[in-house]
């Protein structure tokens, strides 16, 4: 059993956290390695379940680990750094980093444009809009929930494609001749909703980076409006200003 100091102002949970953090940085658990469970930490350090849980939460808050519901706590890879200079899709970004991108389609449907969506896409309210919601993963780790809204008349019958396997941007160009030319993005940080916590397999409280993106084709036609929620513990964005 590892002995902690009770004659110091440093709380026990921080002492446990500091020991595990040192072991993570020394490579004891390896890349994506599983950390000891709360019960195992209790036995090792002679602390309560609450103390062990708080230590793991502090490690997760610092971005050193991530939790998977029902599976445990794992060492984080370095954050994915996305350059904000190039107009690329999720699959290309992840593949460029040597990882394996994948997608799970959460919903794919034709819906009438709400007042908000109609205003953003410059459509008549009630016009047909393709709504494609996907969970995006890197090496099977959930990273992002992405909801794309596309005017249906620009891409008729686009939902015949299997977007769990195909890139939306590849389909744009291959089937409809839409080449991506430019995009506008707005980004903000906020706490994850209950649904996002569930789908992205995060433990509350957790932060997400919310991005709204308007993408235009080569004819400067607004092609899509995408709302995304990225795991705040796994992503960072770099912007070059000139």
N, C-alpha and C positions, 0 to 999 in steps of 0.2 A: 504493500500500500504506500502510495506517495504521501508524504506528510506536508500539510499546509501550515502556515504560520497563523496562529490566532492572536498573536501579540503585535499586530500591525494594523494600520488603518485601512489597508487594502482589503476590500470585501472578498469573501471566499470565492464567489463566482468569478471575480476578475483574476484571482490567482489561478483558478482552473483554466480560465480562458488563456491566460498568458503562457501557461505550460503547453497547452495544445497548439497555440499559435506558433511557438518556437519549434515544436515538432513538425508542424506543417511546413514551415519555412526551411527546415532541415531535410525535408523530403521523406520523413518517416512513413507517411501514408501514400506517397506516390501521387501521380496525376489522376484525378477522379477517384482517389482512394476513399474507402468508407471509413468514417470516424467511429470510435466506440459509441455504443448506445448510451442513453441516459443511465440505464441500470449499471452498465459497465463502468461509467465514470463515477457513479456513486460508490461502487465497490473499490475502485482504484484510489479515490481521494478521501473516502470516508465522509462524504457530504450528502445532503438531502437531494431528493429528486428535483426539487424546485431550484436548488443551486446549480445542479448539472444542466438543467434546461436553460437557465439564464445564461450560463457560460456559452452554450451552443448558439443561443440567440444573438449574443454579442459577436461571436465569430461570423455569423451570417450577416449581421448588420454591417460589419466591416468588409463584406464581400469576399471573405476567405473561404467560405463554405456555402453550400446550398442544400436544401432539404428536398426529398422526394417523399410525398405522402405514402406511408406504409412501407417505405424501403429504407429510410435512414437519412443520415447527413453525410455529404460527400465533399471532398476538396474541390474547390473551384479552379477551373482553368483561368489564365489571365483574361481580363475583359476583352471582348471583341471591339476593336476600334474601327469605326466606319468613317471613311473620308466623306465629307459633304461637298466634294468638288465634282464627282462623277455621277451621272445618271444611270444607276444600275439597279437591278432587282435583288431581292433577298438571296435567291439561289446562287447568283453570280458572286455576291459578296462573300458568302460562306465558302463556296468552292475555291475562290481565290486564296483563301486562308488555309487550304488543304484539308478542310473538314467536309463532312457529308451532309448536304442539305436534304430535308424532306418536308413534306406537308401533309396535314390531315385536314380534309374539308369538313368544316363544322356545319356549313349550310351553303347552298347554291340555288338561287331562285330569281325569278323575274317578279319585281314588286312595283307598285305604283309609287312614283316619286312623292315623298312627303314635301311639305312646304320648305323645310330646310334644304333637303337634297335638291329640290327643283331650283332653288335660288342659287346654290353653289354651282350646279351643273348647267345653269342657264336654260332650264327646261320648263315646260308647262307643268304645273302641279298635276300629278296623276299619270304623267308620261311613264312609259315602261323603262325601268332601270334594272340592270343586272346587279344583284347583290351577292358577292362572293366572299364568304368568311372562312379564313383558314388559320390553323395553328401552324406556325413555322418552327422547325426544329433543326438543330445542328448536332450531329452524332447522337440523335435520339433525345437530346435535351431540349425541352420546350423553351423557346426564346421570345416568341412574339405572337400576338394575335393581330391579324391583319384583315380588315374589312374593306373590300374594294366596291365602289359604286360606278357603273359604266352605263352611259346611254345605250339602250339596246339597239337603236337604229344604226349605231356605228359599228356594231359587231353582232349582227343577227345570228341566232343559233349558236352562240359561243359556248353555251353550257353543254353542248354535245361532247366537249373535251373533258378529260379526266384531270382535274387540276390538283389531284393528289400526286400526279406523276409529271404533268406538263407545266412549263413555265408560262405564266400569263403573258409576259412580255414577248416571248417567242411566238405565241399564238397570235398576238396583235399583228406582228410583222408578217408571219408566214401566211396566215389566212385572210388578213384584211388590209395588208399594206401599210399599217400604221407604224411608223418609225418614231421612237421617242426622241423629242428634240429638247425639251426643257421641262423643269418642274419648279414649283414653289412649295416650300415647307414651313410649317409652324410647329414648334416643339415646346413642350412644357412637362414638368415633373409633377406627379401627384401620387397619392396612395392608391394601391390596387383595390379594385372592387372585389366583392365576394366571388363573383364569377371568374374574374381574372386570377385570383388566388387559386381557385380550383383548377382551371385549365392550364395555367403556367406552373402549377405545382410549387407554389410558394407558401411560406408561413407568415401569417399576419403578425405585426404590421410589415408591409413590404411596399417598395416604391416601384413605379413604372414610369417610363418615358413615353409620353403620348405625342404622336406625330400626325399631323394632318398634311396631306400631300396632294397637290393638283398637278397632273401630268398632261402635257400638250404634245401633239404629234407634229410631224414636219410641216403641216399646213397651219400650225398654230391653233388647231382645234382642241378644245378641252376633252381629253380622252377618258380620264378617270379621276375620281376623288377617293382617296384612301385614308382611312383612320386606323392607326396602329397603336398597340400598347407593347412596348419592349420591356423586358425585365431590367430593372434599374441596376441589379447586382451583376449583370452580365454584359452590359453595353456601355460604351462611351463613344461620343461623336467628336470628330475633329474638323474644324472649319478653318480654312486658310483665307485671310483677309489681305487684300492688296490695295 
